[in-house]
Amino acid sequence: MTTAIIGVGNIGSGVARHLVAGGESVVLAAKDEPNAEALAGELGPLARAASVENAIDDGDAVVLALWLDTIKELIPQHARLLEGKVVIDPTNPIGFDESGQPIRTLPEGQSAGSVVAALLPAGAHYVKAFGTLSADALAAGAHREPRRAVLFYATDDDTAATTIERLVRAAGFDPLKAGGVADAGRIEAPGGDLHQFGLNGQLVDLDQARAAVAGEGSHER
Ligand SMILES: NC(=O)c1ccc[n+]([C@@H]2O[C@H](COP(=O)([O-])OP(=O)(O)OC[C@H]3O[C@@H](n4cnc5c(N)ncnc54)[C@H](OP(=O)(O)O)[C@@H]3O)[C@@H](O)[C@H]2O)c1
């Protein structure tokens, strides 16, 4: 299986590093292909760079490690190629105002996941994942001892669930389903109770994560 990672910034590069460390093949694409080539060169033989079009074509799963506005442009351009793919969406509805303060970019109650899922062709297998931690925490949190940290995901699709569980484990985390696409907002920031920022910055283990999904609030707040 090959995972295409479109975008090699904070999140895309972190996901790529963890997957390659876990023995997964990745194909990397960016706006400027030399950025993808540089990361692929650093990661070695399990990684290669390609154009966005070729990366999507080659990937069994496609991680859209892009800002939401970019995704809105990119999906219609590549809709045909996304048919049948597992599409992994780490976006948060977050932007920054003129003073650098984070702001919500979608109306309250509307998740980035619902926006991205609605843009995809009917044959794509959508899952929200890999965006539930800050990029720094994602980079540092793999293979935590004694208990792995959890990465939550949200999907309505069994094929996507099977794939994301495998990739999250390969990346050095425990996967846990937070719900379907209707629940994607719970694992997004700002506002999601299961996003790292909704968990007081904590990375939770599987027991804590299950309790949090059930709304038991057993994690420290
Ligand atoms: N940063 C975080 O802590 C964090 C945490 C959770 C979720 N997220 C979410 O993850 C997503 C990515 O965030 P990020 O911080 O990783 O962003 P980033 O560091 O700014 O990286 C964005 C990447 O997108 C690529 N790109 C831009 N336009 C493109 C296009 N038209 N075609 C292909 N690639 C394109 C850029 O290519 P170049 O390299 O060539 O410029 C870059 O590699 C966002 O939706 C964000 O909400 C971020």
The ligand as a Tripos MOL2 file, in Angstrom:
@<TRIPOS>MOLECULE
LIG
   48    52     1     0     0
SMALL
NO_CHARGES

@<TRIPOS>ATOM
      1 N1          0.0750   23.0730   11.9530 N.am      1 LIG1
      2 C1         -0.6130   22.4370   12.8870 C.2       1 LIG1
      3 O1         -0.2360   22.4260   14.0850 O.2       1 LIG1
      4 C2         -1.8630   21.6840   12.5120 C.ar      1 LIG1
      5 C3         -2.4440   20.8050   13.4510 C.ar      1 LIG1
      6 C4         -3.5730   20.0760   13.0760 C.ar      1 LIG1
      7 C5         -4.1220   20.2340   11.8210 C.ar      1 LIG1
      8 N2         -3.5620   21.1060   10.9420 N.ar      1 LIG1
      9 C6         -4.1880   21.2610    9.6220 C.3       1 LIG1
     10 O2         -3.3440   20.6570    8.6580 O.3       1 LIG1
     11 C7         -3.4350   21.3640    7.4190 C.3       1 LIG1
     12 C8         -2.0220   21.7330    6.9720 C.3       1 LIG1
     13 O3         -1.4520   22.5690    7.9530 O.3       1 LIG1
     14 P1          0.1370   22.8020    7.9880 P.3       1 LIG1
     15 O4          0.4250   23.5680    9.2360 O.co2     1 LIG1
     16 O5          0.8360   21.5190    7.7320 O.co2     1 LIG1
     17 O6          0.3160   23.7690    6.7150 O.3       1 LIG1
     18 P2          1.6780   24.2880    6.0630 P.3       1 LIG1
     19 O7          2.8370   23.9790    6.9640 O.co2     1 LIG1
     20 O8          1.4310   25.6830    5.6600 O.co2     1 LIG1
     21 O9          1.8410   23.3610    4.7510 O.3       1 LIG1
     22 C9          0.9490   23.4810    3.7050 C.3       1 LIG1
     23 C10         1.4420   22.6070    2.5670 C.3       1 LIG1
     24 O10         0.5000   22.7310    1.5140 O.3       1 LIG1
     25 C11         1.1980   22.7550    0.2850 C.3       1 LIG1
     26 N3          0.3720   23.3790   -0.7450 N.ar      1 LIG1
     27 C12        -0.1640   24.6220   -0.7790 C.ar      1 LIG1
     28 N4         -0.8680   24.8030   -1.9000 N.ar      1 LIG1
     29 C13        -0.7880   23.6420   -2.5940 C.ar      1 LIG1
     30 C14        -1.2960   23.1930   -3.8410 C.ar      1 LIG1
     31 N5         -2.0550   23.9680   -4.6100 N.pl3     1 LIG1
     32 N6         -1.0130   21.9330   -4.2390 N.ar      1 LIG1
     33 C15        -0.2460   21.1180   -3.4630 C.ar      1 LIG1
     34 N7          0.2760   21.4870   -2.2780 N.ar      1 LIG1
     35 C16        -0.0060   22.7310   -1.8510 C.ar      1 LIG1
     36 C17         2.4300   23.5730    0.5890 C.3       1 LIG1
     37 O11         3.3880   23.3270   -0.4400 O.3       1 LIG1
     38 P3          4.8580   24.0090   -0.3940 P.3       1 LIG1
     39 O12         5.6240   23.2020    0.6220 O.co2     1 LIG1
     40 O13         5.3880   23.8250   -1.7600 O.co2     1 LIG1
     41 O14         4.6320   25.4320    0.0190 O.co2     1 LIG1
     42 C18         2.7980   23.0060    1.9690 C.3       1 LIG1
     43 O15         3.6310   21.8730    1.8280 O.3       1 LIG1
     44 C19        -4.3320   22.5830    7.6710 C.3       1 LIG1
     45 O16        -5.6200   22.3140    7.1810 O.3       1 LIG1
     46 C20        -4.3620   22.7080    9.1940 C.3       1 LIG1
     47 O17        -5.5890   23.2180    9.6710 O.3       1 LIG1
     48 C21        -2.4430   21.8200   11.2370 C.ar      1 LIG1
@<TRIPOS>BOND
     1     1     2 1
     2     2     3 2
     3     2     4 1
     4     4     5 ar
     5     4    48 ar
     6     5     6 ar
     7     6     7 ar
     8     7     8 ar
     9     8     9 1
    10     8    48 ar
    11     9    10 1
    12     9    46 1
    13    10    11 1
    14    11    12 1
    15    11    44 1
    16    12    13 1
    17    13    14 1
    18    14    15 2
    19    14    16 1
    20    14    17 1
    21    17    18 1
    22    18    19 2
    23    18    20 1
    24    18    21 1
    25    21    22 1
    26    22    23 1
    27    23    24 1
    28    23    42 1
    29    24    25 1
    30    25    26 1
    31    25    36 1
    32    26    27 ar
    33    26    35 ar
    34    27    28 ar
    35    28    29 ar
    36    29    30 ar
    37    29    35 ar
    38    30    31 1
    39    30    32 ar
    40    32    33 ar
    41    33    34 ar
    42    34    35 ar
    43    36    37 1
    44    36    42 1
    45    37    38 1
    46    38    39 2
    47    38    40 1
    48    38    41 1
    49    42    43 1
    50    44    45 1
    51    44    46 1
    52    46    47 1
@<TRIPOS>SUBSTRUCTURE
     1 LIG1         1 GROUP 0 **** ****
